[in-house]
Amino acid sequence: MNEVLHHIRKAFIDRLNGNITVQSIDVPVFNVVPSNSDFPYVKVYSVSNDEDDLNRSSFNVEAVIRLEVVTRFDYNVGGELQANLITDEILNQIRTRSDGYIDLTAQGWNVYIIQNRGVKYITDNLEDHTFYRAIINITVKAEKI
């Protein structure tokens, strides 16, 4: 199998879940957000899985994973600081140097690059709540071993 996204997504969720605490709040991490989930939370989902034809002897892929931080406050109360702090915690744990990369060797993959491809902040003012979101795009390059 040459699709690595589900392995990366699981590794990110496993690394982050239970390890993000901001302003004395434990922030859960999901792939599918339960309907009864409290705020804030982080959603991790797949964007793309493209083959990088670097050599003829192995498969190389460039996978894009998105991590979306979602916070909610009563209308005109709160701010994006909580989303900023959660984003910082995520990037500290995901965007490491090579010795801290996720280990997918048991799944048959060697991760050799993890890059932050940008963070976009969005504010949604609704009638009764304001949502602050940070959308983090992470590129992972891996080789099938």
Accessible surface in RSA format (square Angstrom, percent):
REM  Atomic radii and reference values for relative SASA: ProtOr
REM  Chains: A
REM  Algorithm: Lee & Richards
REM  Probe-radius: 1.40
REM  Slices: 20
REM RES _ NUM      All-atoms   Total-Side   Main-Chain    Non-polar    All polar
REM                ABS   REL    ABS   REL    ABS   REL    ABS   REL    ABS   REL
RES MET A   1   160.93  83.3 108.73  72.0  52.20 124.3 112.64  95.8  48.29  64.0
RES ASN A   2    62.52  43.1  52.88  51.1   9.64  23.2  21.59  52.0  40.92  39.6
RES GLU A   3    58.80  33.8  57.68  43.6   1.12   2.7  43.74  84.6  15.06  12.3
RES VAL A   4     0.00   0.0   0.00   0.0   0.00   0.0   0.00   0.0   0.00   0.0
RES LEU A   5    13.51   7.5  13.51   9.7   0.00   0.0  13.51   9.5   0.00   0.0
RES HIS A   6    67.19  36.7  63.03  43.8   4.17  10.7  48.52  50.0  18.67  21.7
RES HIS A   7    43.78  23.9  40.16  27.9   3.61   9.2  23.94  24.7  19.84  23.1
RES ILE A   8     0.09   0.1   0.09   0.1   0.00   0.0   0.09   0.1   0.00   0.0
RES ARG A   9    54.86  23.0  54.86  28.0   0.00   0.0   1.32   1.8  53.53  32.4
RES LYS A  10   128.73  62.8 124.98  76.7   3.75   8.9 100.61  90.6  28.13  30.0
RES ALA A  11    19.68  18.1  10.84  16.7   8.84  20.1  16.88  23.8   2.80   7.4
RES PHE A  12     0.12   0.1   0.12   0.1   0.00   0.0   0.12   0.1   0.00   0.0
RES ILE A  13    29.84  17.0  29.84  22.2   0.00   0.0  29.84  21.5   0.00   0.0
RES ASP A  14    82.12  57.5  61.96  61.7  20.17  47.7  30.06  70.7  52.06  51.9
RES ARG A  15    70.22  29.5  60.40  30.8   9.82  23.4  30.11  41.1  40.11  24.3
RES LEU A  16     0.00   0.0   0.00   0.0   0.00   0.0   0.00   0.0   0.00   0.0
RES ASN A  17    69.72  48.1  55.87  54.0  13.85  33.3  13.98  33.7  55.74  53.9
RES GLY A  18    71.25  87.9   0.00   N/A  71.25  87.9  40.25 110.4  31.00  69.4
RES ASN A  19    82.65  57.0  65.16  63.0  17.49  42.1  15.52  37.4  67.13  64.9
RES ILE A  20     1.52   0.9   0.00   0.0   1.52   3.7   0.00   0.0   1.52   4.1
RES THR A  21    73.96  52.6  55.47  56.2  18.49  44.1  40.94  55.0  33.02  49.9
RES VAL A  22     8.73   5.7   4.59   4.2   4.14  10.0   8.32   7.2   0.41   1.1
RES GLN A  23    98.14  54.9  61.78  45.1  36.37  86.6  43.62  92.9  54.52  41.3
RES SER A  24   114.29  96.6  74.59  99.5  39.70  91.5  41.58  88.5  72.70 101.9
RES ILE A  25    66.73  38.0  63.20  47.1   3.53   8.5  66.73  48.1   0.00   0.0
RES ASP A  26   110.12  77.1  94.17  93.7  15.95  37.7  33.46  78.7  76.66  76.5
RES VAL A  27     2.76   1.8   0.15   0.1   2.61   6.3   0.84   0.7   1.92   5.2
RES PRO A  28    44.90  32.7  40.35  36.8   4.54  16.5  44.34  36.6   0.55   3.4
RES VAL A  29     2.62   1.7   0.00   0.0   2.62   6.3   0.00   0.0   2.62   7.1
RES PHE A  30    44.69  22.4  41.04  25.4   3.64   9.5  44.69  27.1   0.00   0.0
RES ASN A  31    51.62  35.6  45.00  43.5   6.62  15.9  15.59  37.5  36.04  34.8
RES VAL A  32   121.06  79.7 107.79  97.6  13.27  32.0 109.26  94.9  11.80  32.0
RES VAL A  33    41.28  27.2  21.36  19.3  19.91  48.0  21.36  18.6  19.91  54.0
RES PRO A  34    56.30  41.0  42.65  38.9  13.65  49.6  53.58  44.2   2.72  16.9
RES SER A  35   128.03 108.2  79.70 106.4  48.33 111.3  58.74 125.1  69.28  97.1
RES ASN A  36   129.50  89.3 102.39  99.0  27.10  65.3  43.73 105.2  85.77  82.9
RES SER A  37    24.32  20.6   2.06   2.8  22.26  51.3   9.32  19.8  15.00  21.0
RES ASP A  38   116.81  81.8 109.21 108.7   7.60  18.0  31.64  74.5  85.18  84.9
RES PHE A  39    61.15  30.6  36.04  22.3  25.10  65.3  36.29  22.0  24.86  71.1
RES PRO A  40     6.27   4.6   4.63   4.2   1.64   6.0   4.63   3.8   1.64  10.2
RES TYR A  41    29.23  13.6  29.23  16.6   0.00   0.0   2.40   1.8  26.82  33.1
RES VAL A  42     0.00   0.0   0.00   0.0   0.00   0.0   0.00   0.0   0.00   0.0
RES LYS A  43    73.60  35.9  73.60  45.2   0.00   0.0  17.82  16.0  55.78  59.4
RES VAL A  44     0.00   0.0   0.00   0.0   0.00   0.0   0.00   0.0   0.00   0.0
RES TYR A  45    53.82  25.1  53.78  30.6   0.04   0.1  42.94  32.3  10.88  13.4
RES SER A  46    40.13  33.9  19.25  25.7  20.87  48.1  19.07  40.6  21.06  29.5
RES VAL A  47    65.17  42.9  32.12  29.1  33.05  79.6  36.42  31.6  28.75  78.0
RES SER A  48    34.72  29.3  28.09  37.5   6.63  15.3  29.70  63.2   5.02   7.0
RES ASN A  49    47.79  33.0  22.04  21.3  25.74  62.0   8.09  19.5  39.70  38.4
RES ASP A  50    79.84  55.9  76.60  76.2   3.24   7.7  26.36  62.0  53.47  53.3
RES GLU A  51   112.70  64.7  81.26  61.5  31.44  74.8  28.66  55.4  84.03  68.6
RES ASP A  52    35.10  24.6  32.98  32.8   2.12   5.0   1.68   3.9  33.42  33.3
RES ASP A  53   123.71  86.7  89.78  89.4  33.93  80.2  31.33  73.7  92.38  92.1
RES LEU A  54   113.33  63.1  81.08  58.0  32.25  81.1  83.40  58.6  29.93  80.5
RES ASN A  55    64.93  44.8  52.81  51.0  12.13  29.2  34.47  83.0  30.46  29.4
RES ARG A  56   242.74 101.9 202.82 103.4  39.93  95.1  86.55 118.3 156.19  94.7
RES SER A  57   107.92  91.2  67.91  90.6  40.02  92.2  56.14 119.5  51.79  72.5
RES SER A  58    29.20  24.7  11.32  15.1  17.88  41.2  20.36  43.3   8.84  12.4
RES PHE A  59    91.62  45.8  90.20  55.9   1.41   3.7  91.37  55.4   0.24   0.7
RES ASN A  60     4.52   3.1   4.52   4.4   0.00   0.0   0.00   0.0   4.52   4.4
RES VAL A  61     4.00   2.6   4.00   3.6   0.00   0.0   4.00   3.5   0.00   0.0
RES GLU A  62    44.02  25.3  43.95  33.2   0.07   0.2   2.87   5.5  41.15  33.6
RES ALA A  63     0.00   0.0   0.00   0.0   0.00   0.0   0.00   0.0   0.00   0.0
RES VAL A  64    26.78  17.6  26.78  24.2   0.00   0.0  26.78  23.3   0.00   0.0
RES ILE A  65     0.00   0.0   0.00   0.0   0.00   0.0   0.00   0.0   0.00   0.0
RES ARG A  66    67.43  28.3  67.43  34.4   0.00   0.0   1.87   2.6  65.56  39.7
RES LEU A  67     0.00   0.0   0.00   0.0   0.00   0.0   0.00   0.0   0.00   0.0
RES GLU A  68    20.15  11.6  20.15  15.2   0.00   0.0   2.07   4.0  18.08  14.8
RES VAL A  69     0.00   0.0   0.00   0.0   0.00   0.0   0.00   0.0   0.00   0.0
RES VAL A  70    11.22   7.4  11.22  10.2   0.00   0.0  11.22   9.7   0.00   0.0
RES THR A  71     0.00   0.0   0.00   0.0   0.00   0.0   0.00   0.0   0.00   0.0
RES ARG A  72    96.83  40.7  79.94  40.8  16.89  40.2   0.11   0.1  96.72  58.6
RES PHE A  73    48.94  24.5  43.57  27.0   5.37  14.0  48.94  29.7   0.00   0.0
RES ASP A  74    91.91  64.4  87.00  86.6   4.91  11.6  18.01  42.4  73.90  73.7
RES TYR A  75   100.99  47.1  88.75  50.5  12.24  31.9  49.38  37.1  51.61  63.6
RES ASN A  76   117.61  81.1  82.24  79.5  35.38  85.2  32.28  77.7  85.33  82.5
RES VAL A  77    88.24  58.1  83.25  75.4   4.98  12.0  87.66  76.2   0.58   1.6
RES GLY A  78    49.44  61.0   0.00   N/A  49.44  61.0  19.07  52.3  30.38  68.0
RES GLY A  79    27.11  33.4   0.00   N/A  27.11  33.4  20.64  56.6   6.47  14.5
RES GLU A  80    79.20  45.5  75.72  57.3   3.48   8.3  19.75  38.2  59.45  48.5
RES LEU A  81   105.66  58.8 102.70  73.5   2.96   7.4 103.68  72.8   1.99   5.3
RES GLN A  82    13.10   7.3  11.99   8.8   1.11   2.6   1.81   3.8  11.29   8.6
RES ALA A  83     0.20   0.2   0.20   0.3   0.00   0.0   0.20   0.3   0.00   0.0
RES ASN A  84    50.20  34.6  45.57  44.0   4.63  11.2  18.95  45.6  31.25  30.2
RES LEU A  85    67.64  37.7  66.11  47.3   1.53   3.8  66.43  46.7   1.22   3.3
RES ILE A  86     0.00   0.0   0.00   0.0   0.00   0.0   0.00   0.0   0.00   0.0
RES THR A  87     4.18   3.0   4.18   4.2   0.00   0.0   4.18   5.6   0.00   0.0
RES ASP A  88    75.93  53.2  73.32  73.0   2.61   6.2  17.20  40.5  58.72  58.6
RES GLU A  89    56.17  32.2  56.17  42.5   0.00   0.0   2.83   5.5  53.34  43.6
RES ILE A  90     0.00   0.0   0.00   0.0   0.00   0.0   0.00   0.0   0.00   0.0
RES LEU A  91    36.78  20.5  34.74  24.9   2.04   5.1  35.06  24.6   1.72   4.6
RES ASN A  92    95.16  65.6  73.00  70.5  22.16  53.4  24.34  58.6  70.82  68.5
RES GLN A  93    38.72  21.7  33.40  24.4   5.32  12.7  27.68  58.9  11.04   8.4
RES ILE A  94     0.32   0.2   0.00   0.0   0.32   0.8   0.16   0.1   0.16   0.4
RES ARG A  95    72.96  30.6  55.52  28.3  17.44  41.5  19.27  26.3  53.69  32.5
RES THR A  96    32.13  22.8  24.15  24.5   7.97  19.0  32.13  43.1   0.00   0.0
RES ARG A  97   172.20  72.3 167.83  85.6   4.37  10.4  74.14 101.3  98.06  59.4
RES SER A  98    82.94  70.1  67.29  89.8  15.65  36.1  32.31  68.8  50.63  70.9
RES ASP A  99   141.37  99.0  98.09  97.6  43.28 102.3  52.74 124.1  88.63  88.4
RES GLY A 100    22.37  27.6   0.00   N/A  22.37  27.6  22.21  61.0   0.16   0.4
RES TYR A 101    35.93  16.8  22.65  12.9  13.28  34.6   7.60   5.7  28.33  34.9
RES ILE A 102     8.86   5.0   3.38   2.5   5.48  13.2   4.67   3.4   4.20  11.4
RES ASP A 103   109.01  76.4  80.61  80.2  28.40  67.2  40.43  95.1  68.58  68.4
RES LEU A 104     5.46   3.0   4.33   3.1   1.12   2.8   4.33   3.0   1.12   3.0
RES THR A 105    76.16  54.2  63.62  64.5  12.54  29.9  46.54  62.5  29.62  44.8
RES ALA A 106   101.16  93.0  55.06  85.0  46.09 104.8  67.89  95.6  33.27  88.1
RES GLN A 107    78.03  43.6  56.72  41.5  21.31  50.7  18.61  39.6  59.43  45.1
RES GLY A 108    18.21  22.5   0.00   N/A  18.21  22.5  17.48  48.0   0.73   1.6
RES TRP A 109     2.16   0.9   2.16   1.0   0.00   0.0   0.00   0.0   2.16   3.5
RES ASN A 110    57.34  39.5  57.34  55.4   0.00   0.0   5.84  14.1  51.50  49.8
RES VAL A 111    15.46  10.2   0.47   0.4  14.99  36.1   0.47   0.4  14.99  40.7
RES TYR A 112    70.05  32.7  52.53  29.9  17.51  45.6  56.68  42.6  13.37  16.5
RES ILE A 113    56.24  32.0  56.24  41.9   0.00   0.0  56.24  40.5   0.00   0.0
RES ILE A 114     0.41   0.2   0.00   0.0   0.41   1.0   0.00   0.0   0.41   1.1
RES GLN A 115    62.73  35.1  62.52  45.7   0.21   0.5  10.18  21.7  52.55  39.9
RES ASN A 116    58.63  40.4  34.58  33.4  24.04  57.9   8.73  21.0  49.89  48.2
RES ARG A 117   141.18  59.3 108.03  55.1  33.15  78.9  25.65  35.1 115.53  70.0
RES GLY A 118    32.58  40.2   0.00   N/A  32.58  40.2  31.75  87.1   0.82   1.8
RES VAL A 119    44.85  29.5  14.62  13.2  30.23  72.9  14.73  12.8  30.11  81.7
RES LYS A 120   131.53  64.2 127.20  78.0   4.33  10.3  76.10  68.5  55.43  59.0
RES TYR A 121    90.35  42.2  63.86  36.3  26.50  68.9  51.90  39.0  38.45  47.4
RES ILE A 122    44.10  25.1  38.10  28.4   6.00  14.5  42.38  30.5   1.71   4.6
RES THR A 123    69.80  49.6  44.02  44.6  25.78  61.4  25.40  34.1  44.40  67.1
RES ASP A 124    47.68  33.4  44.14  43.9   3.54   8.4  13.02  30.6  34.66  34.6
RES ASN A 125    92.14  63.5  62.44  60.3  29.70  71.5  13.17  31.7  78.97  76.3
RES LEU A 126    95.28  53.1  89.42  64.0   5.87  14.7  94.61  66.4   0.67   1.8
RES GLU A 127   174.73 100.3 141.00 106.7  33.73  80.3  61.87 119.7 112.86  92.1
RES ASP A 128    91.04  63.8  80.41  80.0  10.63  25.1  37.79  88.9  53.26  53.1
RES HIS A 129    37.96  20.7  37.96  26.4   0.00   0.0  21.19  21.8  16.77  19.5
RES THR A 130     1.48   1.0   1.48   1.5   0.00   0.0   1.29   1.7   0.19   0.3
RES PHE A 131    38.56  19.3  38.56  23.9   0.00   0.0  38.56  23.4   0.00   0.0
RES TYR A 132    30.36  14.2  30.36  17.3   0.00   0.0  10.52   7.9  19.84  24.5
RES ARG A 133    57.12  24.0  56.12  28.6   1.00   2.4  11.54  15.8  45.58  27.6
RES ALA A 134     0.00   0.0   0.00   0.0   0.00   0.0   0.00   0.0   0.00   0.0
RES ILE A 135    24.13  13.7  24.13  18.0   0.00   0.0  24.13  17.4   0.00   0.0
RES ILE A 136     0.00   0.0   0.00   0.0   0.00   0.0   0.00   0.0   0.00   0.0
RES ASN A 137    33.22  22.9  33.22  32.1   0.00   0.0   5.88  14.2  27.33  26.4
RES ILE A 138     0.00   0.0   0.00   0.0   0.00   0.0   0.00   0.0   0.00   0.0
RES THR A 139     2.95   2.1   2.95   3.0   0.00   0.0   0.17   0.2   2.78   4.2
RES VAL A 140     0.09   0.1   0.00   0.0   0.09   0.2   0.00   0.0   0.09   0.2
RES LYS A 141    46.27  22.6  46.27  28.4   0.00   0.0   4.08   3.7  42.20  44.9
RES ALA A 142     0.05   0.0   0.05   0.1   0.00   0.0   0.05   0.1   0.00   0.0
RES GLU A 143    47.94  27.5  47.94  36.3   0.00   0.0   2.74   5.3  45.20  36.9
RES LYS A 144    57.68  28.1  51.36  31.5   6.33  15.1  36.91  33.2  20.77  22.1
RES ILE A 145   112.19  63.8  57.72  43.0  54.46 131.3  91.02  65.5  21.17  57.4
END  Absolute sums over single chains surface
CHAIN  1 A     7913.9       6257.6       1656.3       3830.2       4083.6
END  Absolute sums over all chains
TOTAL          7913.9       6257.6       1656.3       3830.2       4083.6
